[in-house]
Amino acid sequence: MTLRVGIISANWGAFAHLPAWRAVPGVEVVGICTSRQETAEAAAKRFDIARPYWNAQTMVAEPDIDIIDCGTRPSIRYDMVLSALQHGKNVYNAIPFAANLEQARTLHAAWRESGKVAVVDAFSQWVPALRLAKEMIDGDFLGRPFGGSCFFNLSLFNQPHPQFPYNWFAEAGLGVSAMRNLGSHALHYLVHLFGEVDAVVADDTQLLGEWRFPDGSIVRPETNDFANMILRFVSGMTMQLQVSWSAPVGRGWNVDIFGSKGRITAGDPSFPTSPGTSLLAGRIGDRSVEPVAIPERLMRPAEITIGPDVHPSASHPMAISMHRMVEAIRGNGRAAPGFAQAWHVECILEAARVSAQARTWVNVADICK
């Protein structure tokens, strides 16, 4: 049975999600939706998609569309995702999961009631090096995990470009910040590795008070661009997490974890990607961590039709996540990362927000009663 997908967004949705969906056997992208008729029709023609839509609710109501891929701003897509679940659609939702905790609570409840498969676009766990790190941890390479750090520092707005599609990150009230965006991606991977977070203490602030564009214009952002957190997991393990989108010559993505038997570190100079993320590891008695070869079974899994050299590189781990989603819809296995994990991540983010204001540890369970 062919599963039919409708994509809401002709930006990242068409650029990265579309080639990922087309790499999954048994899937057909039949619709694309933008906010205006002329842009929807232009996108459908450009990307060879049969049906243009300029009203998301019209797409969501189509009886023969099985999956709604919603990649718009969190403040806008809440109603779209909620409606999709209420119409019995499976959902592939962007990150952050929602614009705030109450929206996240409603979406989580709607998903549970729907009985459908719902996934968020936190695809880092499907990056081959990061998949292998998980396999090694599950295989007791670390022994008992003790602690570590995760840094996700990018330079997105230190020299802003007027055509960068995410300049709207400057606006307040849209559900975005470095902690909510980059932090969501990092938290999803850390929860995937080590389970739920019990408590958090955080600082969330703004470093770059002005974005200066090449033409001399200035934007004064209303959102925070730098956050530090200490995460205490239910297991007792403690980790540091730092995120920023205003870090000149940012170190990109780096996870460094040690335990009773060894250490694993993984990094990418930008966002974690299939070709760019390296893995190093060492055991007690070793003088240093050494590179770990990533097997072809992870770099080129047989279930998708694109390799790690695809452009954009994000499409590769996305396609693996989408394949798992499709298999779950067909009753084979579980999709990940799902809405249950997304709800937990939103609770961590809210606990971090409260902690930054109160200057104290906050229990995640107290947030998500």
Contacts in CASP RR format, 6 or more apart in sequence:
PFRMAT RR
TARGET T0000
AUTHOR 0000-0000-0000
METHOD contacts of the structure
MODEL  1
MTLRVGIISANWGAFAHLPAWRAVPGVEVVGICTSRQETAEAAAKRFDIA
RPYWNAQTMVAEPDIDIIDCGTRPSIRYDMVLSALQHGKNVYNAIPFAAN
LEQARTLHAAWRESGKVAVVDAFSQWVPALRLAKEMIDGDFLGRPFGGSC
FFNLSLFNQPHPQFPYNWFAEAGLGVSAMRNLGSHALHYLVHLFGEVDAV
VADDTQLLGEWRFPDGSIVRPETNDFANMILRFVSGMTMQLQVSWSAPVG
RGWNVDIFGSKGRITAGDPSFPTSPGTSLLAGRIGDRSVEPVAIPERLMR
PAEITIGPDVHPSASHPMAISMHRMVEAIRGNGRAAPGFAQAWHVECILE
AARVSAQARTWVNVADICK
1 26 0 8 1.000
1 330 0 8 1.000
2 26 0 8 1.000
2 27 0 8 1.000
2 28 0 8 1.000
3 26 0 8 1.000
3 27 0 8 1.000
3 28 0 8 1.000
3 66 0 8 1.000
3 67 0 8 1.000
3 326 0 8 1.000
3 329 0 8 1.000
4 27 0 8 1.000
4 28 0 8 1.000
4 29 0 8 1.000
4 30 0 8 1.000
4 64 0 8 1.000
4 65 0 8 1.000
4 66 0 8 1.000
4 67 0 8 1.000
5 21 0 8 1.000
5 27 0 8 1.000
5 28 0 8 1.000
5 29 0 8 1.000
5 30 0 8 1.000
5 31 0 8 1.000
5 65 0 8 1.000
5 66 0 8 1.000
5 67 0 8 1.000
5 68 0 8 1.000
5 69 0 8 1.000
6 29 0 8 1.000
6 30 0 8 1.000
6 31 0 8 1.000
6 32 0 8 1.000
6 33 0 8 1.000
6 59 0 8 1.000
6 65 0 8 1.000
6 67 0 8 1.000
6 68 0 8 1.000
6 69 0 8 1.000
7 13 0 8 1.000
7 14 0 8 1.000
7 17 0 8 1.000
7 18 0 8 1.000
7 21 0 8 1.000
7 29 0 8 1.000
7 31 0 8 1.000
7 32 0 8 1.000
7 33 0 8 1.000
7 49 0 8 1.000
7 69 0 8 1.000
7 71 0 8 1.000
8 32 0 8 1.000
8 33 0 8 1.000
8 56 0 8 1.000
8 59 0 8 1.000
8 68 0 8 1.000
8 69 0 8 1.000
8 70 0 8 1.000
8 71 0 8 1.000
8 72 0 8 1.000
8 77 0 8 1.000
8 80 0 8 1.000
9 17 0 8 1.000
9 33 0 8 1.000
9 34 0 8 1.000
9 69 0 8 1.000
9 70 0 8 1.000
9 71 0 8 1.000
9 72 0 8 1.000
10 32 0 8 1.000
10 34 0 8 1.000
10 39 0 8 1.000
10 40 0 8 1.000
10 43 0 8 1.000
10 47 0 8 1.000
11 165 0 8 1.000
12 71 0 8 1.000
12 165 0 8 1.000
13 69 0 8 1.000
13 71 0 8 1.000
14 32 0 8 1.000
14 43 0 8 1.000
14 46 0 8 1.000
14 47 0 8 1.000
15 312 0 8 1.000
16 312 0 8 1.000
16 314 0 8 1.000
16 315 0 8 1.000
16 318 0 8 1.000
17 69 0 8 1.000
17 71 0 8 1.000
17 92 0 8 1.000
17 121 0 8 1.000
17 315 0 8 1.000
17 318 0 8 1.000
18 29 0 8 1.000
18 32 0 8 1.000
18 47 0 8 1.000
18 49 0 8 1.000
19 306 0 8 1.000
19 310 0 8 1.000
19 315 0 8 1.000
19 319 0 8 1.000
20 306 0 8 1.000
20 314 0 8 1.000
20 315 0 8 1.000
20 316 0 8 1.000
20 318 0 8 1.000
20 319 0 8 1.000
20 322 0 8 1.000
21 27 0 8 1.000
21 29 0 8 1.000
21 69 0 8 1.000
21 319 0 8 1.000
21 322 0 8 1.000
22 29 0 8 1.000
22 305 0 8 1.000
23 304 0 8 1.000
23 305 0 8 1.000
23 306 0 8 1.000
23 310 0 8 1.000
23 315 0 8 1.000
23 319 0 8 1.000
24 303 0 8 1.000
24 304 0 8 1.000
24 305 0 8 1.000
24 319 0 8 1.000
24 322 0 8 1.000
24 323 0 8 1.000
24 326 0 8 1.000
25 303 0 8 1.000
25 305 0 8 1.000
26 326 0 8 1.000
27 67 0 8 1.000
27 322 0 8 1.000
27 326 0 8 1.000
29 49 0 8 1.000
30 49 0 8 1.000
30 50 0 8 1.000
30 51 0 8 1.000
30 64 0 8 1.000
30 65 0 8 1.000
31 44 0 8 1.000
31 49 0 8 1.000
31 50 0 8 1.000
31 51 0 8 1.000
31 52 0 8 1.000
31 53 0 8 1.000
31 59 0 8 1.000
31 65 0 8 1.000
32 40 0 8 1.000
32 43 0 8 1.000
32 44 0 8 1.000
32 47 0 8 1.000
32 49 0 8 1.000
32 51 0 8 1.000
32 52 0 8 1.000
32 53 0 8 1.000
33 40 0 8 1.000
33 52 0 8 1.000
33 53 0 8 1.000
33 54 0 8 1.000
33 55 0 8 1.000
33 56 0 8 1.000
33 59 0 8 1.000
34 40 0 8 1.000
34 43 0 8 1.000
34 52 0 8 1.000
34 53 0 8 1.000
34 54 0 8 1.000
35 54 0 8 1.000
36 54 0 8 1.000
37 52 0 8 1.000
37 54 0 8 1.000
39 54 0 8 1.000
40 52 0 8 1.000
40 53 0 8 1.000
40 54 0 8 1.000
41 52 0 8 1.000
43 49 0 8 1.000
43 52 0 8 1.000
44 50 0 8 1.000
44 51 0 8 1.000
44 52 0 8 1.000
51 59 0 8 1.000
53 59 0 8 1.000
56 70 0 8 1.000
56 80 0 8 1.000
56 83 0 8 1.000
57 80 0 8 1.000
57 83 0 8 1.000
59 65 0 8 1.000
59 68 0 8 1.000
60 68 0 8 1.000
60 80 0 8 1.000
60 83 0 8 1.000
60 84 0 8 1.000
60 87 0 8 1.000
60 89 0 8 1.000
61 87 0 8 1.000
65 89 0 8 1.000
66 89 0 8 1.000
66 90 0 8 1.000
66 329 0 8 1.000
67 89 0 8 1.000
67 90 0 8 1.000
67 91 0 8 1.000
67 92 0 8 1.000
67 325 0 8 1.000
67 329 0 8 1.000
68 80 0 8 1.000
68 81 0 8 1.000
68 84 0 8 1.000
68 89 0 8 1.000
68 90 0 8 1.000
68 91 0 8 1.000
68 92 0 8 1.000
69 91 0 8 1.000
69 92 0 8 1.000
70 77 0 8 1.000
70 80 0 8 1.000
70 81 0 8 1.000
70 84 0 8 1.000
70 91 0 8 1.000
70 92 0 8 1.000
70 93 0 8 1.000
70 94 0 8 1.000
71 77 0 8 1.000
71 93 0 8 1.000
71 94 0 8 1.000
71 121 0 8 1.000
72 80 0 8 1.000
72 94 0 8 1.000
73 168 0 8 1.000
73 174 0 8 1.000
73 175 0 8 1.000
73 176 0 8 1.000
74 94 0 8 1.000
74 96 0 8 1.000
74 97 0 8 1.000
74 98 0 8 1.000
74 99 0 8 1.000
74 103 0 8 1.000
74 174 0 8 1.000
74 175 0 8 1.000
74 176 0 8 1.000
75 99 0 8 1.000
75 173 0 8 1.000
75 174 0 8 1.000
75 175 0 8 1.000
77 93 0 8 1.000
77 94 0 8 1.000
78 98 0 8 1.000
78 99 0 8 1.000
78 103 0 8 1.000
78 106 0 8 1.000
78 107 0 8 1.000
81 91 0 8 1.000
81 93 0 8 1.000
81 107 0 8 1.000
82 106 0 8 1.000
82 107 0 8 1.000
82 110 0 8 1.000
84 91 0 8 1.000
85 91 0 8 1.000
85 107 0 8 1.000
85 110 0 8 1.000
85 111 0 8 1.000
85 113 0 8 1.000
85 114 0 8 1.000
85 116 0 8 1.000
85 118 0 8 1.000
86 110 0 8 1.000
86 114 0 8 1.000
88 114 0 8 1.000
88 116 0 8 1.000
89 116 0 8 1.000
90 116 0 8 1.000
90 117 0 8 1.000
90 118 0 8 1.000
90 325 0 8 1.000
90 329 0 8 1.000
91 111 0 8 1.000
91 116 0 8 1.000
91 117 0 8 1.000
91 118 0 8 1.000
91 119 0 8 1.000
91 339 0 8 1.000
92 118 0 8 1.000
92 119 0 8 1.000
92 120 0 8 1.000
92 121 0 8 1.000
92 322 0 8 1.000
92 325 0 8 1.000
93 107 0 8 1.000
93 118 0 8 1.000
93 119 0 8 1.000
93 120 0 8 1.000
93 121 0 8 1.000
93 339 0 8 1.000
93 342 0 8 1.000
94 120 0 8 1.000
94 121 0 8 1.000
95 120 0 8 1.000
95 121 0 8 1.000
95 122 0 8 1.000
95 181 0 8 1.000
95 184 0 8 1.000
95 185 0 8 1.000
95 188 0 8 1.000
96 175 0 8 1.000
96 176 0 8 1.000
96 180 0 8 1.000
96 181 0 8 1.000
96 184 0 8 1.000
96 346 0 8 1.000
96 349 0 8 1.000
97 104 0 8 1.000
97 107 0 8 1.000
97 120 0 8 1.000
97 184 0 8 1.000
97 339 0 8 1.000
97 342 0 8 1.000
97 343 0 8 1.000
97 345 0 8 1.000
97 346 0 8 1.000
98 104 0 8 1.000
98 107 0 8 1.000
98 175 0 8 1.000
98 346 0 8 1.000
99 173 0 8 1.000
99 174 0 8 1.000
99 175 0 8 1.000
100 175 0 8 1.000
101 346 0 8 1.000
101 347 0 8 1.000
101 349 0 8 1.000
101 350 0 8 1.000
101 367 0 8 1.000
104 342 0 8 1.000
104 343 0 8 1.000
104 346 0 8 1.000
104 347 0 8 1.000
105 343 0 8 1.000
105 368 0 8 1.000
107 339 0 8 1.000
107 343 0 8 1.000
108 339 0 8 1.000
108 340 0 8 1.000
108 342 0 8 1.000
108 343 0 8 1.000
111 118 0 8 1.000
111 339 0 8 1.000
112 339 0 8 1.000
117 325 0 8 1.000
117 328 0 8 1.000
117 329 0 8 1.000
117 335 0 8 1.000
118 335 0 8 1.000
118 338 0 8 1.000
118 339 0 8 1.000
119 321 0 8 1.000
119 322 0 8 1.000
119 324 0 8 1.000
119 325 0 8 1.000
119 335 0 8 1.000
119 336 0 8 1.000
119 337 0 8 1.000
119 338 0 8 1.000
119 339 0 8 1.000
120 188 0 8 1.000
120 337 0 8 1.000
120 338 0 8 1.000
120 339 0 8 1.000
120 341 0 8 1.000
120 342 0 8 1.000
121 318 0 8 1.000
121 321 0 8 1.000
122 184 0 8 1.000
122 185 0 8 1.000
122 188 0 8 1.000
122 189 0 8 1.000
122 337 0 8 1.000
122 342 0 8 1.000
122 345 0 8 1.000
123 314 0 8 1.000
123 317 0 8 1.000
123 318 0 8 1.000
123 320 0 8 1.000
123 321 0 8 1.000
124 130 0 8 1.000
124 185 0 8 1.000
124 186 0 8 1.000
124 188 0 8 1.000
124 189 0 8 1.000
124 253 0 8 1.000
124 272 0 8 1.000
124 317 0 8 1.000
125 131 0 8 1.000
125 134 0 8 1.000
125 188 0 8 1.000
125 189 0 8 1.000
125 192 0 8 1.000
125 336 0 8 1.000
125 337 0 8 1.000
126 317 0 8 1.000
126 318 0 8 1.000
126 320 0 8 1.000
126 321 0 8 1.000
126 324 0 8 1.000
127 272 0 8 1.000
127 273 0 8 1.000
127 274 0 8 1.000
127 277 0 8 1.000
127 317 0 8 1.000
128 274 0 8 1.000
128 277 0 8 1.000
128 294 0 8 1.000
128 298 0 8 1.000
128 299 0 8 1.000
128 308 0 8 1.000
128 317 0 8 1.000
129 266 0 8 1.000
129 267 0 8 1.000
129 272 0 8 1.000
129 276 0 8 1.000
129 277 0 8 1.000
129 278 0 8 1.000
129 279 0 8 1.000
129 292 0 8 1.000
129 294 0 8 1.000
130 189 0 8 1.000
130 255 0 8 1.000
130 266 0 8 1.000
130 272 0 8 1.000
130 277 0 8 1.000
130 279 0 8 1.000
131 298 0 8 1.000
132 279 0 8 1.000
132 292 0 8 1.000
132 294 0 8 1.000
132 295 0 8 1.000
132 298 0 8 1.000
133 193 0 8 1.000
133 255 0 8 1.000
133 257 0 8 1.000
133 264 0 8 1.000
133 266 0 8 1.000
133 279 0 8 1.000
134 192 0 8 1.000
134 193 0 8 1.000
136 142 0 8 1.000
136 264 0 8 1.000
136 281 0 8 1.000
136 292 0 8 1.000
137 145 0 8 1.000
137 193 0 8 1.000
137 257 0 8 1.000
137 264 0 8 1.000
140 261 0 8 1.000
141 261 0 8 1.000
141 262 0 8 1.000
141 264 0 8 1.000
141 281 0 8 1.000
141 283 0 8 1.000
142 257 0 8 1.000
142 258 0 8 1.000
142 259 0 8 1.000
142 260 0 8 1.000
142 261 0 8 1.000
142 262 0 8 1.000
142 263 0 8 1.000
142 264 0 8 1.000
143 259 0 8 1.000
143 260 0 8 1.000
143 261 0 8 1.000
143 262 0 8 1.000
144 259 0 8 1.000
144 260 0 8 1.000
144 261 0 8 1.000
145 194 0 8 1.000
145 235 0 8 1.000
145 237 0 8 1.000
145 257 0 8 1.000
145 258 0 8 1.000
145 259 0 8 1.000
146 237 0 8 1.000
146 258 0 8 1.000
146 259 0 8 1.000
146 260 0 8 1.000
147 237 0 8 1.000
147 238 0 8 1.000
147 239 0 8 1.000
147 257 0 8 1.000
147 258 0 8 1.000
147 259 0 8 1.000
148 238 0 8 1.000
148 239 0 8 1.000
148 240 0 8 1.000
148 256 0 8 1.000
148 257 0 8 1.000
148 258 0 8 1.000
149 239 0 8 1.000
149 240 0 8 1.000
149 241 0 8 1.000
149 242 0 8 1.000
149 254 0 8 1.000
149 255 0 8 1.000
149 256 0 8 1.000
150 186 0 8 1.000
150 189 0 8 1.000
150 190 0 8 1.000
150 239 0 8 1.000
150 240 0 8 1.000
150 241 0 8 1.000
150 242 0 8 1.000
150 254 0 8 1.000
150 255 0 8 1.000
150 256 0 8 1.000
151 241 0 8 1.000
151 242 0 8 1.000
151 243 0 8 1.000
151 251 0 8 1.000
151 252 0 8 1.000
151 253 0 8 1.000
151 254 0 8 1.000
152 182 0 8 1.000
152 183 0 8 1.000
152 185 0 8 1.000
152 186 0 8 1.000
152 241 0 8 1.000
152 242 0 8 1.000
152 243 0 8 1.000
152 244 0 8 1.000
152 252 0 8 1.000
152 253 0 8 1.000
152 254 0 8 1.000
153 242 0 8 1.000
153 243 0 8 1.000
153 244 0 8 1.000
153 247 0 8 1.000
153 250 0 8 1.000
153 251 0 8 1.000
153 252 0 8 1.000
154 182 0 8 1.000
154 244 0 8 1.000
154 245 0 8 1.000
154 247 0 8 1.000
154 250 0 8 1.000
154 252 0 8 1.000
154 270 0 8 1.000
154 271 0 8 1.000
155 245 0 8 1.000
155 246 0 8 1.000
155 247 0 8 1.000
155 248 0 8 1.000
155 249 0 8 1.000
155 250 0 8 1.000
156 164 0 8 1.000
156 166 0 8 1.000
156 169 0 8 1.000
156 245 0 8 1.000
156 246 0 8 1.000
157 167 0 8 1.000
157 169 0 8 1.000
157 170 0 8 1.000
157 208 0 8 1.000
157 211 0 8 1.000
157 221 0 8 1.000
157 225 0 8 1.000
157 245 0 8 1.000
157 246 0 8 1.000
158 208 0 8 1.000
158 246 0 8 1.000
158 247 0 8 1.000
158 248 0 8 1.000
160 167 0 8 1.000
160 211 0 8 1.000
160 212 0 8 1.000
160 213 0 8 1.000
160 219 0 8 1.000
161 213 0 8 1.000
161 214 0 8 1.000
162 213 0 8 1.000
162 214 0 8 1.000
162 215 0 8 1.000
167 211 0 8 1.000
167 219 0 8 1.000
168 174 0 8 1.000
169 176 0 8 1.000
169 181 0 8 1.000
169 221 0 8 1.000
169 223 0 8 1.000
169 245 0 8 1.000
170 211 0 8 1.000
170 219 0 8 1.000
170 220 0 8 1.000
170 221 0 8 1.000
170 222 0 8 1.000
170 223 0 8 1.000
171 222 0 8 1.000
171 223 0 8 1.000
172 222 0 8 1.000
172 223 0 8 1.000
173 222 0 8 1.000
176 223 0 8 1.000
177 204 0 8 1.000
177 223 0 8 1.000
177 224 0 8 1.000
177 225 0 8 1.000
177 227 0 8 1.000
178 223 0 8 1.000
178 224 0 8 1.000
178 225 0 8 1.000
178 226 0 8 1.000
178 227 0 8 1.000
178 243 0 8 1.000
178 244 0 8 1.000
178 245 0 8 1.000
178 246 0 8 1.000
179 202 0 8 1.000
179 204 0 8 1.000
179 224 0 8 1.000
179 227 0 8 1.000
179 229 0 8 1.000
179 243 0 8 1.000
179 349 0 8 1.000
179 352 0 8 1.000
179 353 0 8 1.000
180 349 0 8 1.000
181 245 0 8 1.000
182 243 0 8 1.000
182 244 0 8 1.000
182 245 0 8 1.000
183 227 0 8 1.000
183 241 0 8 1.000
183 243 0 8 1.000
183 349 0 8 1.000
184 345 0 8 1.000
184 349 0 8 1.000
185 271 0 8 1.000
186 241 0 8 1.000
186 243 0 8 1.000
187 197 0 8 1.000
187 231 0 8 1.000
187 241 0 8 1.000
187 345 0 8 1.000
187 348 0 8 1.000
187 349 0 8 1.000
188 337 0 8 1.000
188 341 0 8 1.000
188 342 0 8 1.000
188 345 0 8 1.000
189 255 0 8 1.000
190 197 0 8 1.000
190 231 0 8 1.000
190 239 0 8 1.000
190 241 0 8 1.000
190 255 0 8 1.000
191 197 0 8 1.000
191 341 0 8 1.000
191 344 0 8 1.000
191 345 0 8 1.000
191 348 0 8 1.000
192 336 0 8 1.000
192 337 0 8 1.000
192 341 0 8 1.000
193 257 0 8 1.000
194 233 0 8 1.000
194 235 0 8 1.000
194 237 0 8 1.000
194 239 0 8 1.000
195 233 0 8 1.000
195 234 0 8 1.000
195 235 0 8 1.000
196 233 0 8 1.000
196 234 0 8 1.000
196 344 0 8 1.000
196 364 0 8 1.000
197 231 0 8 1.000
197 232 0 8 1.000
197 233 0 8 1.000
197 234 0 8 1.000
197 344 0 8 1.000
197 348 0 8 1.000
197 364 0 8 1.000
198 232 0 8 1.000
198 233 0 8 1.000
198 234 0 8 1.000
198 236 0 8 1.000
198 363 0 8 1.000
198 364 0 8 1.000
198 365 0 8 1.000
199 232 0 8 1.000
199 351 0 8 1.000
199 361 0 8 1.000
199 362 0 8 1.000
199 363 0 8 1.000
199 364 0 8 1.000
200 229 0 8 1.000
200 230 0 8 1.000
200 231 0 8 1.000
200 232 0 8 1.000
200 348 0 8 1.000
200 351 0 8 1.000
200 352 0 8 1.000
200 355 0 8 1.000
200 361 0 8 1.000
200 362 0 8 1.000
200 364 0 8 1.000
201 229 0 8 1.000
201 230 0 8 1.000
201 355 0 8 1.000
201 360 0 8 1.000
201 361 0 8 1.000
201 362 0 8 1.000
202 227 0 8 1.000
202 228 0 8 1.000
202 229 0 8 1.000
202 230 0 8 1.000
202 351 0 8 1.000
202 352 0 8 1.000
202 353 0 8 1.000
202 355 0 8 1.000
202 356 0 8 1.000
203 227 0 8 1.000
203 228 0 8 1.000
203 229 0 8 1.000
203 356 0 8 1.000
204 224 0 8 1.000
204 226 0 8 1.000
204 227 0 8 1.000
204 352 0 8 1.000
204 353 0 8 1.000
204 356 0 8 1.000
205 224 0 8 1.000
205 226 0 8 1.000
205 227 0 8 1.000
205 356 0 8 1.000
206 221 0 8 1.000
206 223 0 8 1.000
206 224 0 8 1.000
206 225 0 8 1.000
206 226 0 8 1.000
207 225 0 8 1.000
207 226 0 8 1.000
207 244 0 8 1.000
207 246 0 8 1.000
208 221 0 8 1.000
208 225 0 8 1.000
208 246 0 8 1.000
209 220 0 8 1.000
209 221 0 8 1.000
210 218 0 8 1.000
210 219 0 8 1.000
210 220 0 8 1.000
210 221 0 8 1.000
211 218 0 8 1.000
211 219 0 8 1.000
211 220 0 8 1.000
211 221 0 8 1.000
212 218 0 8 1.000
213 219 0 8 1.000
225 244 0 8 1.000
225 245 0 8 1.000
225 246 0 8 1.000
226 243 0 8 1.000
226 244 0 8 1.000
226 246 0 8 1.000
226 247 0 8 1.000
227 241 0 8 1.000
227 242 0 8 1.000
227 243 0 8 1.000
227 244 0 8 1.000
227 352 0 8 1.000
227 356 0 8 1.000
228 240 0 8 1.000
228 241 0 8 1.000
228 242 0 8 1.000
229 240 0 8 1.000
229 241 0 8 1.000
229 242 0 8 1.000
229 352 0 8 1.000
230 238 0 8 1.000
230 239 0 8 1.000
230 240 0 8 1.000
230 241 0 8 1.000
231 238 0 8 1.000
231 239 0 8 1.000
231 240 0 8 1.000
231 241 0 8 1.000
231 348 0 8 1.000
232 238 0 8 1.000
232 361 0 8 1.000
233 239 0 8 1.000
239 257 0 8 1.000
244 250 0 8 1.000
251 269 0 8 1.000
252 267 0 8 1.000
252 268 0 8 1.000
252 269 0 8 1.000
252 270 0 8 1.000
252 271 0 8 1.000
253 266 0 8 1.000
253 267 0 8 1.000
253 268 0 8 1.000
253 270 0 8 1.000
253 271 0 8 1.000
253 272 0 8 1.000
253 277 0 8 1.000
254 265 0 8 1.000
254 266 0 8 1.000
254 267 0 8 1.000
254 268 0 8 1.000
255 264 0 8 1.000
255 265 0 8 1.000
255 266 0 8 1.000
255 267 0 8 1.000
256 263 0 8 1.000
256 264 0 8 1.000
256 265 0 8 1.000
257 263 0 8 1.000
257 264 0 8 1.000
257 265 0 8 1.000
258 264 0 8 1.000
261 283 0 8 1.000
261 284 0 8 1.000
262 281 0 8 1.000
262 282 0 8 1.000
262 283 0 8 1.000
262 284 0 8 1.000
263 281 0 8 1.000
263 282 0 8 1.000
263 289 0 8 1.000
264 279 0 8 1.000
264 280 0 8 1.000
264 281 0 8 1.000
264 282 0 8 1.000
264 289 0 8 1.000
265 279 0 8 1.000
265 280 0 8 1.000
265 281 0 8 1.000
265 289 0 8 1.000
266 272 0 8 1.000
266 277 0 8 1.000
266 278 0 8 1.000
266 279 0 8 1.000
266 280 0 8 1.000
267 277 0 8 1.000
267 278 0 8 1.000
267 279 0 8 1.000
268 276 0 8 1.000
268 277 0 8 1.000
268 278 0 8 1.000
269 276 0 8 1.000
271 314 0 8 1.000
273 308 0 8 1.000
273 313 0 8 1.000
273 314 0 8 1.000
273 316 0 8 1.000
273 317 0 8 1.000
274 299 0 8 1.000
274 307 0 8 1.000
274 308 0 8 1.000
274 313 0 8 1.000
274 316 0 8 1.000
274 317 0 8 1.000
275 308 0 8 1.000
275 309 0 8 1.000
275 313 0 8 1.000
276 313 0 8 1.000
278 291 0 8 1.000
279 291 0 8 1.000
279 292 0 8 1.000
279 294 0 8 1.000
280 289 0 8 1.000
280 290 0 8 1.000
280 291 0 8 1.000
280 292 0 8 1.000
281 289 0 8 1.000
281 290 0 8 1.000
281 292 0 8 1.000
282 288 0 8 1.000
282 289 0 8 1.000
282 290 0 8 1.000
299 307 0 8 1.000
299 308 0 8 1.000
300 307 0 8 1.000
300 308 0 8 1.000
301 320 0 8 1.000
303 320 0 8 1.000
303 323 0 8 1.000
304 316 0 8 1.000
304 319 0 8 1.000
304 320 0 8 1.000
304 323 0 8 1.000
306 315 0 8 1.000
306 316 0 8 1.000
306 319 0 8 1.000
307 316 0 8 1.000
308 316 0 8 1.000
310 316 0 8 1.000
321 335 0 8 1.000
321 336 0 8 1.000
321 337 0 8 1.000
324 333 0 8 1.000
324 334 0 8 1.000
324 335 0 8 1.000
324 336 0 8 1.000
325 335 0 8 1.000
327 333 0 8 1.000
327 335 0 8 1.000
328 334 0 8 1.000
328 335 0 8 1.000
329 335 0 8 1.000
343 368 0 8 1.000
344 364 0 8 1.000
344 368 0 8 1.000
347 364 0 8 1.000
347 367 0 8 1.000
347 368 0 8 1.000
348 364 0 8 1.000
350 367 0 8 1.000
350 368 0 8 1.000
351 362 0 8 1.000
351 363 0 8 1.000
351 364 0 8 1.000
351 366 0 8 1.000
351 367 0 8 1.000
352 362 0 8 1.000
354 362 0 8 1.000
354 367 0 8 1.000
355 361 0 8 1.000
355 362 0 8 1.000
END
